[in-house]
Amino acid sequence: MATNFPDYVTVDYTDGEGENPEDYPSIEHKIEKAIEVTKKGLEEYENPAIMWTGGKDSTLVLYFVKEVAERFDLEMPPAVFIDHFQHFDDLLDFVEHWANEWDVEVIYARNDDVGSLADEPGDTISVSDLNEQNQHHVRNILEYEEDTFPFLLDTYVGNHLLKTVALNNALEEYDIDGVISGIRWDEQEARADETFFSPRHDPDIYPPHDRIQPILQFDEADVWEAFWNFVVPETVEGFPAEGYVPQDYDDLPNGLTHKDIPVSPKYFEGFRSLGSEVSTEKSDTEPAWLQDLANTTERAGRAQDKEDLMERLRDLGYM
């Protein structure tokens, strides 16, 4: 651990160690812990930021941060959105719309050097055309030996350059000391041992910072329960307060439209995890929350997870 990480931070890095979602037996217990972690994060760090992808988990975290900041008169931090150039168009629209609705400042983190070398996903990029920083990551950090790589998010090189390098550059530029993220214990094996406050202090890998992780204790079903019983009723005027759960794409009450709901339309279409437009598929035709969440894999539609690279990517700074 780097000795130069700010000494004003006094969080417990063991909080959550050895725990799992079952240690929080009700949605109320899970929400109570999320509020506790969020409040501590907003109080302890001088320049925190929310990692927001527009997906369900990070939007739930954004909601908690917004509510905690308002309730306890704390400053609302900005959100960092990693623009990897391969998003669904309506997800970009969703982020822009709800940033305006909830008055959230958004920092768009992009690796423009890589993005400028391709016109569309799948194009071939020559390593020699990259700038010095990106060449260093390809050759020395990833130890990638080929002369070219495809402009695809869901590959080892593509994910690292388009997401991790973009994120780390933003952390450094904005001097961010705490990243509030929406990862969960149940989501992937590589995340199962995370704690609520997780140090990332090695300056040789990333700008030293901490990860603040308020919803580790939620499973996928808990996330949707929170949306339909708390987030949506409390933030959408005219939405029923008694846990109305849409049963299909068009099932919205009281004349409301998808633009009124802080849930991406992609989830209504049957996607359960939102990654690259070119390599993420629907899990089913039913809305995500009506699918067999207990007996199917949430991220099966995302190509990167089939490559079994998550643990290596996380060691390099991926979420």
N, C-alpha and C positions, 0 to 999 in steps of 0.2 A: 504494500500500500504506500502510495506517495505521502510524504510527510507534509507536503504543501497544500493538502486539501484544507479548506477553511476550518479553523478550529472553533468557529461559532456554532457548528452543527453538532448537536448532542443526541442524535437519535439512537435507538437500540437496534443494531444491525441483526440481532438474533430474534427479533419479534416475528413470530410465525414459523420459526424453525421446527421441523418435525410435524407440522400441522397439515391438515387437508380440509376440503370443504365440509366434511362430516363433523368437524369440530365446531361448526357454526350451524346449529340445527334448524334455524328458521330464517326466512328472508329478513326478518327484523334484526336478528343477530348479525347477519351479513352486512346489512345497511349500517348498523351501529358501528361496526368495525371500519367500514369504508369511510364513514364520517370522521372517526377518530384519526385514521391514518391521513386523510386529506387535510384535516385541520392542523395536525402536527407538521405536515409538509409545508403548508402555506406559512406557518409561523416560524419554522426553523431555517428556511432557505431564503437567501436574499434575492435570487434571480431564478425562481422556478419557472418551468414551462410545461404545458400539457402536450403529450404526444397524441395527436388527433389524426386518425386515418379516414374518418367518416364511417367507419364500421361500428357495429353495435357496442363492442366493449369500450372503445375509446370514447364513443359518444356518451355512454353511461358514466364514465369517469368525468368527462366534461360537465355533465349535469351535476355530479356530486361537487366538483370544484366550484361551479357557479353557485350552488345552493349554500355551501359552507362559507364562501367568501361573503355572500349577502348576509347570512345569519350572524356571522361573528365579526362583521365589519373588517374583513381582510381584503387585501388588494387582489383583484382578479388577474392571474398571470396570462400571458399570451399562449396561444396554441402553436405548435410546430407541425406543419403538414408537409410530409415528404412527397414531393411531386416527382415520381419516377418515370413520367412520360407515357405510362401505359395503363392509366386508370380508365375505368368506365366513365363516359362523359357525364352520365347522370349522377355519378358519385361526386364529381367535381362541382356540379351544380348544387348538390345537397350541401356540401361543405360551405360553399359561398353563401347559400341561402341562410343556413342556420348560424353562421358566423354573424350575419347581419341581424337576424332575429334575436340572438342572445348577446349581442354586442361584444363579440370576442375578437380580439386582435389576432390575426393569423400571420405567422412567419412561414413563407413558402421556401422550403429547403430543396434545392435542386443541384445536381451535378451537371452544370451546363456544358462543361467540357465534353463529357460523354454524349450528352443529348445532342450536341451540335454535329456529331459525326455520323448520325443516322437519320434517315427520313421516316422509317417505320420499323416496328418490331421485327426481328429476324435479320435485319441488315448486318453485314459483316463489318466489324471495326478492327482496324489494325492497332496493335498495342503501341507501335512506334508513333502513331498519330496523337496519342494521349499526351496531356501535359505531364510535367515532372512528378507532381503529386500522385496522379493516377497511375503512372508507370511504376512508381515506387510501390504502390499497393499491389499492383498486379504481380510484379516480379519478386518483391522482397517480403511482402506480407502474405499474399496468397500462394506464392511460389508457383505461379502459373507459367508454363514453359512454351505454350503455343504462341504463334505470331499473331493470331487473330482470335476474336471471340464474338459470339452473336449478341446483338442488341436485344437481349431478352432479360426480363426481370427475374424469372424463376430459374436462374442458373447461379452457380457459385460466384463467378466473376461479376455477372450482371447485378445480382442482388447486393453484393458488397459495394460496388461502385455507385449504384443508383440509390441505394438506401443508406448504408452505414457511413460511407464517406460523406454523403450529403448531410446526414444528421450530425456527424462530428464537426463538420465545417460550421454548421449553424450553432452548435454548442459553443464553439470557440468564438465565433463572431459576436454572439450576444451574451457571452460570459455566463452561460446557464449553469447553475450549480445543482439543480434538482430536476429530474425529468419525471413527470407524473404520467405513468403509463397504465394501459389497460390489459396487461397480461394476466392469465389465470393459471392456477396450479393444474387444472384438469385438461388444459388445452393441448399440451405437448409434454412428452417425457422430459425434454430439455428444460422445461420451466417448473417442474414439479418440486424442486428444492429451493425455489426462490423465497426470500423473506420480504416483509412489507417495506423495509428500507434496505436497499441492496447497493453496496459500494462499487463504484467503477473508478478507481483511483490511479490506475497505472498510466502515466503520461505517455508511455511508449505505444499505447494502443488507442487511447481516446483522451480528449480533454477531461481531466478529473471531474467527476460529478457523482451524484447518487441517483438511483432509480427509486421512485416513490410509487408503490404499487397497491392501490386501495382495494382492488377487487380480486385479489388472488383467491379469496375464499368462495367466490361465486363459481358455480358450474354453468354450462350453457343454458340450461332450463331456468336457473336463477336469474340470469341476465334478462331473459324475456319476461319472467314474472315481474321483475323490477320495472321494466318498460311499461307493461300494460296495467300495472297496479299503482305505479307511482309517477314515473317520468312523464308519460303521455297525459294522464288525467290532470297532473299538476301544472303542466305547461301549455296545454292546448285548450283554449276556450271552446266549450261546447262538447268536449269529449266526456262520456259518462264516467263518473267517479267510482263506479262499482265494478271495476275489473273487466270492462268490455274487451274481448279478444277477437280481432278480425279472423274470419274463417276462410277468406280467399282474397284475391287481389283487389276486388271491387268492394269488399265489405268494410266500408267506413261509415260511421253513424252521423246523423244530423247534418248531412250535406258537406261534410269535411272531405278534403282531397288529400292526395299524398303529399302535396306541398305543405299542408298544415301539420303533418306528423313528423316528429324528429326520429324517424326510422327510415332508412334508405329503401326506396322502392325495390331494389334488388332482392331484399329479404322477402318481400311479398311475392316476388317472382319465383322463389325457390332456392336462391343462393343462401348458403349458410356461412360462408366465409368469403370476403371480398379481397381479391389480389389483383393480378394483372388481367386486363381485359382479354388478352389473347390466350391465357392459359388457365383460366378459372371457369369451371362449369357449374351448372345448377346441380344441387344434390337431389332434387325432386321437383315436382310441379306444385306441391303445396307450399304455402308460406313456411319460412324456416322454423318458426316456433311450433308448428303442427307436425313436424316430421318426427321420426323415431330417434330422438336425441340420445336416448340411453343406449341404443344398440347399433348405432352407426357412427362413423367418424366425421367430426365437424369439418376438418380441413382436407378431406379426401379429394376435393375438387381442385386443389392447388398443387401445381406441378412441383414446386420447390420441395414440398414435404415428402414427395415420393423419392427424392434424391438422397434422403437421410443426411442432410447437410446442416440441420438446424443447430446442433450443438457447436459445430465449428464456426458457424456464422455468429452465434451468440458470443463466443469467445473473442470475436473481433469487434463486438460492439453492437450487433444487431439486437432488436428488441426481444 
